[in-house]
């Protein structure tokens, strides 16, 4: 028997439903309002404290205040106080230099250099086919004068900056070699900073060292990998040890060349939303691969490693990576300065973020302290990590799987070696 609901009951139900909806809506918007009020009060407290501090200092400080320096320090302090370990404030000059580094190109003479204890500019490397190479500058030369500027401890940075300039312009470089000083004229031009170095090992294994991921790295990588395959490489060893990362655009282009069709990386934002940032197409390189890592392998270099592992394209050899799985963005301010802030966590293809933990290698092999100190001079005969990588990739070429031994670290020569906190390295400058 069908029951009929009276008009009065229907109206009552509608009123009750509207009341519930109104209550829920009001609760939501009150929460939003209270949150905004709370944030407003927090900001008011912050500005009030800063205003009070400024008033006290200006009324009592005996010296003169440099307003520009004060503003820069305030901005720098604000960013530092956020608790974002990767956040950074850039002055306009620092921002310009930072963007040049990310681009991976410099208008200069084509050298990598650092400050010598004497104060002179010590050339570490002369880039191939660069203006510096054309005029005969060599690694180990000391630049003692740039145009009319004598180079010393006080003028080092000014001199290093002066080597750069407009494309096509000229600069006079006075350098010292074997106690003899020579002055030459060099024409500046745009030079790609080398970040990929490759060679063949045993005639059939391509070795590719990637030192960072800037905007010119992907082009260098693609060219050199193709050349190695053309020379007969039947397997590839990628070395990202001491690689601190770089741009997402660069590393995803490189992974696209290596991976099958699918997601490369996603981002998880503050509100929990997940966005796919890059995908790979169907073209891929199907050769056996191994990736070399260490505790200084970070950020984009970790994504490179994990993505290859997630797709079953490569095994990793070495030591646990740094553990930086977050994405930063740079926002430019009105005065030309900028702020770099963390906006998301990276999720590799398997969706497991390695931030704060690092990536444990499939085959753990440690270097001794002496080997670490002499890292640049190690090769396949003296580098136990590279030796293991070759063993693994040769096994893959033969179809012989080698059981991963990531639970038991293999000491290079001595057991019980403790790893120390990451130390600051000498900084090189491209010019």
Secondary structure, 3 states (H helix, E strand, C coil): CCCCCCHHHHHHHHHHHHHHHHHHHHHHHHHHHHHHHHHHHHHHHHHHHHHHHHHHHHHHCCCCCCHHHHHHHHHHHHHHCCCCCCCEEECHHHHHHHHHHHHCEEEECCEEEEECCCCCEEEEEECCCCHHHHHCCCCCCEEEEECCEECCCCCHHHHHHHHCCCCCCEEEEEEEECCEEEEEEEECEEEECCCEEEEEECCCEEEEEECCECCCHHHHHHHHHHHHHHCCCCEEEEECCCCCCECHHHHHHHHHHHCCCEEEEEEEECCCCEEEEEEECCCCCCCEEEEEECCCCCCHHHHHHHHHHHCCCEEEEECCCCCCCEEEEEEECCCCCEEEEEEEEEEECCCCCCCCCCCCCCEEECCCHHHHHCHHHCCCCCCHHHHHHHHHHHHHHCCCCCCCCCCCCECCCCCCCCCCCCCCCCCCEEC
